[in-house]
Amino acid sequence: MVEFMEVKAKTVLNKYTYRDNWFWCRYSINPYRGCQFACNYCDAITEKYLVHEHIEDFSRIIYVKTSAPELLEKELKKTEKDVVALSGVTDPYQPAERKYEITRKVLEVLRDNGFPVHIGTKSDLVLRDTDILSEISKKSWCTVSFTITTFDKNLLSLLEPFSPPPERRLEAVKKLREAGIMAGVDFTPIIPYLLDDENNIREVIRKASENNAEYLLSGAGMTLRSNQKIRWLQLLEENWPELVRKYEKLYGESQEPSREYAVKINKKAFEICKEFNIKTYIPPPDFEKPLKENFEVANLLLLIAYFKERQTGNPYAAWAYHKAAQNIEELRVNIRDVLNKNELEEISGVGKNLAGTIREYLDTGKCEKLERLKTEL
């Protein structure tokens, strides 16, 4: 039995310190807290995110932010335009959305204010809002990422028991693309020893390609921390006890699997994506904003960082690129003028090598380093 609790939120728009280089978002919105899909690998039950008193209530008590659309309207008036993610901690298209339509109302506000959007979901209910998403796509930028990790019904019954079937999600990808809306697959997490064999990886990528997905994001491994770790190890003990020791070896004292493992699995996913001619990243957002060229250079640096991080399995391997991108976006002058004055290295975080990358891009519209990274993985 699920209980819905209507709440009046004080704020609704969350701002990230740095712009995300997977989903390109600067902000996120959670129309609901708690999630009816009850995925057993979800890390939203960790103390960092949990707002419920007990972890068991996460999928049983759903907090509905009825004030979200009105609050958002006010907050956007004093917010710089950038990508807003409706995915954050819980699914914006869980069953509660059929009744309350908070996500749809939030999308209407974002559309009316010209804000670009990234949606992350496991539900084909998003098709209901094709009209709004189409308008957002035309006015600014929009993409929808559907999480799909396997088509094995036995595994799905244990991993994500209440989510819509992945076949319906793929059909939604196809329909959104036909409507001119960018959509792809978020293959995250690729769960160690359950979903990381080549046959499963190949099947997910092949079916994504067959349904015209623009991209496939692969996320090898999964976090294991606090409440989530306790629940996941319990699930292993009950269903795959032979894997417990393997997890202990793979993770050690860390919350993440070894970097060698992550690189190996992601490399395999990248190879198969190339085989099926599907992008391994979301194309950067393109929408009108002041000093647009600064934004484009920042996107380039974040994309380079994305590939460097995937290549090494280290989320901090290219942190200098994140910092430089942030500082370039915060410039109050056009970066081309900075280039013409030969002052690129005076931007905080931009050294000789980064300055050379920026100069090459501004002079030619291309970046050899980025193209090389795309092919090396």
MARROFI-368077 format. One record per residue (C-alpha): residue number from 1; residue in three letters; chain; x, y, z. Coordinates in steps of 0.5 Angstrom, whole numbers. Layout:
<nodes>
NODE   resi   resn   chain    east   north      up
NODE    NUM    ALA       A       X       Y       Z
...
</nodes>
This chain:
<nodes>
NODE   resi   resn   chain    east   north      up
NODE      1    MET       A       0       0       0
NODE      2    VAL       A       3       7      -2
NODE      3    GLU       A       1      13       2
NODE      4    PHE       A       2      20      -2
NODE      5    MET       A       3      26       3
NODE      6    GLU       A       2      33       0
NODE      7    VAL       A       8      38       2
NODE      8    LYS       A       9      45       1
NODE      9    ALA       A      16      45      -1
NODE     10    LYS       A      20      52       1
NODE     11    THR       A      25      51      -5
NODE     12    VAL       A      25      47     -11
NODE     13    LEU       A      31      48     -16
NODE     14    ASN       A      37      45     -14
NODE     15    LYS       A      44      48     -16
NODE     16    TYR       A      50      44     -17
NODE     17    THR       A      57      47     -16
NODE     18    TYR       A      59      45     -23
NODE     19    ARG       A      55      43     -29
NODE     20    ASP       A      55      36     -30
NODE     21    ASN       A      58      33     -36
NODE     22    TRP       A      54      27     -37
NODE     23    PHE       A      47      30     -37
NODE     24    TRP       A      49      37     -38
NODE     25    CYS       A      45      40     -33
NODE     26    ARG       A      47      46     -28
NODE     27    TYR       A      40      45     -24
NODE     28    SER       A      36      39     -22
NODE     29    ILE       A      28      39     -19
NODE     30    ASN       A      25      33     -15
NODE     31    PRO       A      18      34     -16
NODE     32    TYR       A      17      28     -11
NODE     33    ARG       A      21      25      -6
NODE     34    GLY       A      21      17      -5
NODE     35    CYS       A      20      13     -11
NODE     36    GLN       A      15       7     -12
NODE     37    PHE       A      19       3     -17
NODE     38    ALA       A      23       1     -11
NODE     39    CYS       A      29      -1     -15
NODE     40    ASN       A      34      -5     -11
NODE     41    TYR       A      40      -2     -13
NODE     42    CYS       A      38       5     -12
NODE     43    ASP       A      43       9      -8
NODE     44    ALA       A      37      14      -6
NODE     45    ILE       A      36      11       0
NODE     46    THR       A      43      13       3
NODE     47    GLU       A      43      18       8
NODE     48    LYS       A      45      23       3
NODE     49    TYR       A      39      23       0
NODE     50    LEU       A      34      20       5
NODE     51    VAL       A      28      24       8
NODE     52    HIS       A      24      18      10
NODE     53    GLU       A      25      16      18
NODE     54    HIS       A      26       9      15
NODE     55    ILE       A      29       6       9
NODE     56    GLU       A      23       2       8
NODE     57    ASP       A      18       8       7
NODE     58    PHE       A      22      10       1
NODE     59    SER       A      18       7      -4
NODE     60    ARG       A      11       7       1
NODE     61    ILE       A      11      14       3
NODE     62    ILE       A      11      19      -3
NODE     63    TYR       A      12      26      -2
NODE     64    VAL       A       9      30      -7
NODE     65    LYS       A      11      37      -8
NODE     66    THR       A       5      41     -10
NODE     67    SER       A       8      48      -9
NODE     68    ALA       A      13      46     -14
NODE     69    PRO       A      10      49     -20
NODE     70    GLU       A       9      56     -17
NODE     71    LEU       A      16      56     -13
NODE     72    LEU       A      19      54     -20
NODE     73    GLU       A      16      60     -23
NODE     74    LYS       A      19      65     -18
NODE     75    GLU       A      26      62     -17
NODE     76    LEU       A      27      62     -25
NODE     77    LYS       A      26      70     -25
NODE     78    LYS       A      33      70     -22
NODE     79    THR       A      36      64     -25
NODE     80    GLU       A      41      64     -30
NODE     81    LYS       A      39      60     -36
NODE     82    ASP       A      42      53     -36
NODE     83    VAL       A      40      46     -37
NODE     84    VAL       A      35      43     -31
NODE     85    ALA       A      35      36     -30
NODE     86    LEU       A      28      32     -28
NODE     87    SER       A      32      26     -25
NODE     88    GLY       A      36      28     -19
NODE     89    VAL       A      34      23     -14
NODE     90    THR       A      27      20     -16
NODE     91    ASP       A      24      18     -22
NODE     92    PRO       A      19      24     -24
NODE     93    TYR       A      15      20     -28
NODE     94    GLN       A      13      15     -23
NODE     95    PRO       A       6      12     -22
NODE     96    ALA       A       4      18     -17
NODE     97    GLU       A       5      23     -23
NODE     98    ARG       A      -1      20     -27
NODE     99    LYS       A      -5      23     -21
NODE    100    TYR       A      -2      29     -19
NODE    101    GLU       A       2      32     -26
NODE    102    ILE       A       7      36     -22
NODE    103    THR       A      12      34     -27
NODE    104    ARG       A       8      36     -33
NODE    105    LYS       A       6      43     -29
NODE    106    VAL       A      14      44     -28
NODE    107    LEU       A      15      43     -35
NODE    108    GLU       A      10      48     -37
NODE    109    VAL       A      14      53     -33
NODE    110    LEU       A      21      51     -36
NODE    111    ARG       A      18      52     -43
NODE    112    ASP       A      15      58     -42
NODE    113    ASN       A      21      61     -39
NODE    114    GLY       A      26      58     -44
NODE    115    PHE       A      30      53     -40
NODE    116    PRO       A      33      47     -43
NODE    117    VAL       A      31      40     -40
NODE    118    HIS       A      34      33     -39
NODE    119    ILE       A      29      28     -36
NODE    120    GLY       A      32      21     -33
NODE    121    THR       A      26      16     -32
NODE    122    LYS       A      24       9     -33
NODE    123    SER       A      17      10     -35
NODE    124    ASP       A      14      11     -42
NODE    125    LEU       A       9      16     -38
NODE    126    VAL       A      14      21     -41
NODE    127    LEU       A      10      20     -48
NODE    128    ARG       A       4      24     -45
NODE    129    ASP       A       8      30     -45
NODE    130    THR       A      11      30     -52
NODE    131    ASP       A       7      36     -54
NODE    132    ILE       A      11      40     -48
NODE    133    LEU       A      18      37     -50
NODE    134    SER       A      17      38     -57
NODE    135    GLU       A      16      46     -56
NODE    136    ILE       A      22      46     -51
NODE    137    SER       A      26      42     -56
NODE    138    LYS       A      25      48     -61
NODE    139    LYS       A      26      53     -56
NODE    140    SER       A      32      51     -53
NODE    141    TRP       A      34      44     -52
NODE    142    CYS       A      31      38     -49
NODE    143    THR       A      33      30     -48
NODE    144    VAL       A      30      24     -45
NODE    145    SER       A      35      19     -42
NODE    146    PHE       A      31      12     -41
NODE    147    THR       A      35       7     -36
NODE    148    ILE       A      35       0     -39
NODE    149    THR       A      40      -5     -36
NODE    150    THR       A      37     -12     -38
NODE    151    PHE       A      32     -15     -41
NODE    152    ASP       A      32     -21     -37
NODE    153    LYS       A      25     -22     -33
NODE    154    ASN       A      28     -26     -28
NODE    155    LEU       A      33     -21     -26
NODE    156    LEU       A      28     -15     -27
NODE    157    SER       A      24     -18     -22
NODE    158    LEU       A      29     -17     -17
NODE    159    LEU       A      33     -11     -19
NODE    160    GLU       A      27      -7     -21
NODE    161    PRO       A      20     -10     -19
NODE    162    PHE       A      15      -5     -20
NODE    163    SER       A      18      -1     -26
NODE    164    PRO       A      15      -1     -33
NODE    165    PRO       A      18      -6     -38
NODE    166    PRO       A      24      -4     -42
NODE    167    GLU       A      21      -6     -48
NODE    168    ARG       A      16       0     -47
NODE    169    ARG       A      22       4     -45
NODE    170    LEU       A      25       3     -52
NODE    171    GLU       A      19       4     -55
NODE    172    ALA       A      18      11     -52
NODE    173    VAL       A      25      12     -54
NODE    174    LYS       A      23      11     -62
NODE    175    LYS       A      17      15     -61
NODE    176    LEU       A      20      21     -58
NODE    177    ARG       A      26      21     -64
NODE    178    GLU       A      20      21     -69
NODE    179    ALA       A      17      27     -66
NODE    180    GLY       A      24      30     -66
NODE    181    ILE       A      26      30     -59
NODE    182    MET       A      33      27     -57
NODE    183    ALA       A      32      21     -53
NODE    184    GLY       A      37      15     -51
NODE    185    VAL       A      39      10     -46
NODE    186    ASP       A      42      11     -39
NODE    187    PHE       A      45       4     -38
NODE    188    THR       A      47       5     -31
NODE    189    PRO       A      49       1     -27
NODE    190    ILE       A      52      -4     -30
NODE    191    ILE       A      52      -9     -24
NODE    192    PRO       A      58     -13     -23
NODE    193    TYR       A      57     -20     -24
NODE    194    LEU       A      50     -20     -26
NODE    195    LEU       A      49     -15     -32
NODE    196    ASP       A      56     -14     -34
NODE    197    ASP       A      57     -20     -39
NODE    198    GLU       A      58     -19     -46
NODE    199    ASN       A      52     -22     -48
NODE    200    ASN       A      47     -17     -44
NODE    201    ILE       A      51     -11     -46
NODE    202    ARG       A      51     -13     -53
NODE    203    GLU       A      43     -14     -52
NODE    204    VAL       A      42      -7     -49
NODE    205    ILE       A      46      -3     -54
NODE    206    ARG       A      43      -7     -60
NODE    207    LYS       A      36      -6     -58
NODE    208    ALA       A      38       1     -56
NODE    209    SER       A      41       2     -63
NODE    210    GLU       A      35      -1     -67
NODE    211    ASN       A      30       3     -63
NODE    212    ASN       A      34       9     -66
NODE    213    ALA       A      37      12     -59
NODE    214    GLU       A      41      18     -60
NODE    215    TYR       A      46      15     -55
NODE    216    LEU       A      48      10     -50
NODE    217    LEU       A      51      12     -43
NODE    218    SER       A      55       6     -40
NODE    219    GLY       A      56       6     -32
NODE    220    ALA       A      60       0     -30
NODE    221    GLY       A      59      -2     -23
NODE    222    MET       A      55       1     -18
NODE    223    THR       A      56       5     -11
NODE    224    LEU       A      56       1      -5
NODE    225    ARG       A      55       6       1
NODE    226    SER       A      51       6       8
NODE    227    ASN       A      44       4       7
NODE    228    GLN       A      44       2       0
NODE    229    LYS       A      50      -3       1
NODE    230    ILE       A      46      -6       7
NODE    231    ARG       A      40      -7       3
NODE    232    TRP       A      44     -10      -3
NODE    233    LEU       A      49     -15       1
NODE    234    GLN       A      42     -18       4
NODE    235    LEU       A      39     -18      -3
NODE    236    LEU       A      46     -22      -5
NODE    237    GLU       A      46     -27       1
NODE    238    GLU       A      38     -29      -1
NODE    239    ASN       A      39     -30      -8
NODE    240    TRP       A      46     -30     -10
NODE    241    PRO       A      50     -32      -4
NODE    242    GLU       A      56     -34      -8
NODE    243    LEU       A      57     -27     -11
NODE    244    VAL       A      58     -24      -4
NODE    245    ARG       A      66     -26      -3
NODE    246    LYS       A      67     -23     -10
NODE    247    TYR       A      64     -16      -8
NODE    248    GLU       A      68     -16      -2
NODE    249    LYS       A      74     -17      -7
NODE    250    LEU       A      72     -12     -12
NODE    251    TYR       A      70      -7      -8
NODE    252    GLY       A      75      -8      -2
NODE    253    GLU       A      74      -2       3
NODE    254    SER       A      71       3      -3
NODE    255    GLN       A      64       5      -4
NODE    256    GLU       A      66       4     -12
NODE    257    PRO       A      69      -2     -15
NODE    258    SER       A      76      -2     -17
NODE    259    ARG       A      78       3     -23
NODE    260    GLU       A      81      -3     -27
NODE    261    TYR       A      74      -6     -27
NODE    262    ALA       A      70       0     -29
NODE    263    VAL       A      75       1     -35
NODE    264    LYS       A      75      -6     -37
NODE    265    ILE       A      67      -6     -37
NODE    266    ASN       A      66       1     -40
NODE    267    LYS       A      71       0     -46
NODE    268    LYS       A      67      -6     -48
NODE    269    ALA       A      61      -2     -48
NODE    270    PHE       A      64       3     -52
NODE    271    GLU       A      67      -2     -57
NODE    272    ILE       A      60      -5     -58
NODE    273    CYS       A      57       2     -59
NODE    274    LYS       A      62       3     -64
NODE    275    GLU       A      60      -3     -68
NODE    276    PHE       A      52      -1     -68
NODE    277    ASN       A      54       6     -69
NODE    278    ILE       A      51       9     -63
NODE    279    LYS       A      54      15     -59
NODE    280    THR       A      57      14     -52
NODE    281    TYR       A      55      21     -50
NODE    282    ILE       A      50      26     -50
NODE    283    PRO       A      51      31     -55
NODE    284    PRO       A      52      38     -51
NODE    285    PRO       A      47      43     -51
NODE    286    ASP       A      46      48     -56
NODE    287    PHE       A      41      54     -54
NODE    288    GLU       A      42      62     -54
NODE    289    LYS       A      45      65     -48
NODE    290    PRO       A      50      71     -47
NODE    291    LEU       A      57      70     -49
NODE    292    LYS       A      55      64     -53
NODE    293    GLU       A      62      62     -55
NODE    294    ASN       A      64      62     -48
NODE    295    PHE       A      59      57     -47
NODE    296    GLU       A      61      52     -53
NODE    297    VAL       A      68      52     -51
NODE    298    ALA       A      66      50     -44
NODE    299    ASN       A      62      45     -47
NODE    300    LEU       A      68      42     -51
NODE    301    LEU       A      72      42     -44
NODE    302    LEU       A      67      38     -40
NODE    303    LEU       A      66      33     -46
NODE    304    ILE       A      74      32     -46
NODE    305    ALA       A      73      31     -38
NODE    306    TYR       A      68      26     -40
NODE    307    PHE       A      72      22     -44
NODE    308    LYS       A      78      22     -40
NODE    309    GLU       A      74      20     -34
NODE    310    ARG       A      71      14     -37
NODE    311    GLN       A      78      12     -40
NODE    312    THR       A      81      12     -33
NODE    313    GLY       A      75      10     -29
NODE    314    ASN       A      77      16     -24
NODE    315    PRO       A      72      21     -24
NODE    316    TYR       A      77      26     -22
NODE    317    ALA       A      82      25     -27
NODE    318    ALA       A      80      31     -31
NODE    319    TRP       A      78      36     -25
NODE    320    ALA       A      82      41     -28
NODE    321    TYR       A      78      41     -34
NODE    322    HIS       A      71      42     -30
NODE    323    LYS       A      74      48     -26
NODE    324    ALA       A      77      51     -33
NODE    325    ALA       A      70      50     -36
NODE    326    GLN       A      67      54     -30
NODE    327    ASN       A      71      60     -30
NODE    328    ILE       A      70      61     -37
NODE    329    GLU       A      63      61     -37
NODE    330    GLU       A      63      66     -31
NODE    331    LEU       A      67      71     -36
NODE    332    ARG       A      64      77     -37
NODE    333    VAL       A      68      78     -44
NODE    334    ASN       A      68      74     -50
NODE    335    ILE       A      73      69     -50
NODE    336    ARG       A      75      70     -57
NODE    337    ASP       A      77      77     -55
NODE    338    VAL       A      81      74     -49
NODE    339    LEU       A      85      70     -55
NODE    340    ASN       A      86      76     -59
NODE    341    LYS       A      90      79     -53
NODE    342    ASN       A      94      73     -52
NODE    343    GLU       A      91      72     -45
NODE    344    LEU       A      88      65     -45
NODE    345    GLU       A      93      63     -39
NODE    346    GLU       A      90      69     -35
NODE    347    ILE       A      84      65     -34
NODE    348    SER       A      84      61     -27
NODE    349    GLY       A      85      54     -29
NODE    350    VAL       A      88      55     -36
NODE    351    GLY       A      95      53     -37
NODE    352    LYS       A      99      52     -43
NODE    353    ASN       A      96      46     -45
NODE    354    LEU       A      89      48     -44
NODE    355    ALA       A      90      54     -48
NODE    356    GLY       A      93      51     -54
NODE    357    THR       A      86      46     -54
NODE    358    ILE       A      82      53     -53
NODE    359    ARG       A      86      56     -59
NODE    360    GLU       A      85      50     -64
NODE    361    TYR       A      78      50     -63
NODE    362    LEU       A      77      57     -63
NODE    363    ASP       A      81      58     -70
NODE    364    THR       A      79      51     -73
NODE    365    GLY       A      72      49     -70
NODE    366    LYS       A      75      43     -68
NODE    367    CYS       A      79      39     -63
NODE    368    GLU       A      84      34     -64
NODE    369    LYS       A      85      32     -57
NODE    370    LEU       A      77      30     -57
NODE    371    GLU       A      77      26     -63
NODE    372    ARG       A      83      22     -61
NODE    373    LEU       A      80      21     -54
NODE    374    LYS       A      73      19     -57
NODE    375    THR       A      77      13     -61
NODE    376    GLU       A      82      11     -56
NODE    377    LEU       A      76       8     -51
</nodes>
